[in-house]
Amino acid sequence: MVATRAATHVAPAPLADGIPPQARLHVVTGKGGTGKTTVAASLALALAEGGRRVLLVEVESRQAIAQLFDIPPMNYAETRLVRTGNGGELFGLAIDPEEAMIEYLEMFYGLKRAGKGLKKLGAVDFVTTLAPGLRDVLLTGKVKESVVRVDASGKPVYDAVVLDAPPTGRIVRFLDATREVQKLAKIGSIADQSAGVMKLLHGPRTAVHLVTLLEEMPVQETLDAVADLNRLEFRVGALIVNRARPHLIGAGQVAPDGAVDLTALANGLKRAGIGAEHAAPLAREMGEYAERQRVEEQNQARLDALDLPRITLPDLNPPVEVGELKDLAACFLAPGAVPVEGEGA
């Protein structure tokens, strides 16, 4: 269990456009390889700034949070990852579907011993594998419990929960799994639980943020996911462009065919005290960078059609260190807000 925190009167740092302050659950999704776990952790750190208590949750059994924060693999328990400025705290949780089912059986039916027996027999894994939608129901149910849980005084245990969700290719199926269960279970605990999950996921307390790179496939998956999320009336928050490269090639520096004026480049290098022999390899790099820049500009234009608040994160070489997470977290704060500072658990 997480200890009750001391009262704090420090106002939370204001957040960037697209990160609604009233949201209690922030769902972060993106095509595989876009860095969604890094983005989710950075957002969680930003939310913790100013005294918030935040829970960062993963559901894909990858122990990605532990790797990111350089700690041993987490058990099925909430683990403090870092303290941030002004008394904020960030906790992590890796949800295990089997443990979530046992917890569910105990919570609603008082069948903890039976659930453990089923686990020993492998029945829990069999059921969740046979019915993958049930796995998603268990996972979203645990996330919902973390959001609505209160302490002895009736206050929420966590000010916000950040979910490192499945990728965009299956995010809608993951979030909407409970709807199918709700159709089957009309009354009883399962029906009540399903209704509560659906109310949370579709209500103003939840925002779905999408992470993309400025590349063709991630952008296309983002466009498709936003359309599906809007169709099913989930609330889309921010569009987060990760690993954005700076605009370094100006007009006229590289021709449309990728050619560079080697004489002018060599003269420029000479004025900078650099040998002219570097002109040819530098010209090749300039041509490659200009092509990547052109592709990114095209994909930026495709994303403009979404008309969503956009947060751009710089290009960092993986693996990202904890200190760099704090730099990324500052991108989720409103301009002029105090940068995130933190220390280990």
Phi, psi and omega in degrees: 000151179268131182295149177291134183276158175285151181294143177228143181247012179280128180290132178300147179297137179295147186258159179293158177301134181103347176251088187295125183295337181278348181289136176259338179236123178246113181265124182247121180227163179178160177300146178306134180093358180274352180088032184295326178294317177299318179294317179299317179295320179294318177297318180298319177297319179297319179294326181288339179299139178089015174100001179288148170256125190231143176245126176258121188242138171238151187229008186253012175057037180254352185053037181292326179295315180299318179296318183294321182265006175056052177233164177298158177308137184276140170284178178282072181201150180284125187240129178288129182261319185196152169259138179249181183300152177060030174085007178290155180222143175239125178247158178235151178213126172257108184282128176257122184302321180296314179295325178295323178292317178299317179298320179296315180298322179289317186294319187256339185230359181062035186246043181299315181296319179296321179297319178294325176295319178297323179296317180299325180279353182080009185290325182297311180296324178298314182295315183288333175285320179294324180236081184301334176296327178295322177302315180294324177297317179296318182294312180292329177296319178292321177299315179300318179299321180293326181288318188266353183298139179237159178270188185298334181272358180090004179268148179302137177295322179240136176287331180205151174237131177249123182256117170281093192273171173301163183293168185302331182299337179225017183294321182293316179298322179295310183290333186261005183300324184293333179299320180293321177295321181297329178291328183275320183260105185273330182223168175095185186297319181297317179296317179296316179297317180298317180297321179294320179295315181296320179297320179293310187294329182262359185263180183290350180277358181236137174228135179256120180253139183246131180257135178215160166258161179274059179231159189301307185293311177301321180293318180296317178297325178294314178301316180294318182295318179298318179299316180292319179296318178294321181298323181267008173066037166274152184268115180273131182265263185250151169262120186249112178269114183262153176055043179285130179275147177292153180277101187253336183264115181273172181300133176085351181285327178230130181288161179305331179273005178091000182284148179233139177291100185294326180295312179296322180294317180297320179295320178296320178295320180298318178296333179271002179081023181246138183298145181294341180296344179275355186295313184297309178296326178293323178297319178298317179296321178297320179296317179294319181293321180297323179293316178297321179296320179297317179297318180296320179296322177296318181286329172301318180295323178295321180289335180301334181294341182283336180053050178243152173303138186238134176241126184251127180251145183289165180277111178245139179285125177289155359282144181280132179274163181301320179299323178289329175302320180294325175294318178294324180301326180298336179290342180267000177263153179296151178307131180092352178290156182291130177301154180289131170236146182201171177219161181295169181297000000 
